[in-house]
Amino acid sequence: HLWGKRDFDGAGEARNNLLVALVSLGEGWHAGHHAFPRSARHGLLKGQVDLSYLLLRILASVGLASDIYLPGDEAVSQRRHR
């Protein structure tokens, strides 16, 4: 919450931090998580690699995960911090 970029309105003080995202397999895209708490993917913007989301997709492809929620592109665009 202290260092990084605030990419979304309504995400409070949560910030996205590339270094934390790389070390934590995508969990460092914290502003995305706060803007869309139900989203399985925290790296919602172009270039934000989210390996934990990739793992969820792999699990879903073999029937071990379901009901994976993602916000639509329009919702993400509307919440972008300008």
Buried (B, 14 or more C-beta within 10 A) or exposed (E): EEEBEBBBEEBEEBBBBBEBBEEBBBBBBBBBBBBBEEBBBBBBBEEBEBBBBBEBEEEBEEEEBEEEEBBEEEEBEEBEEE
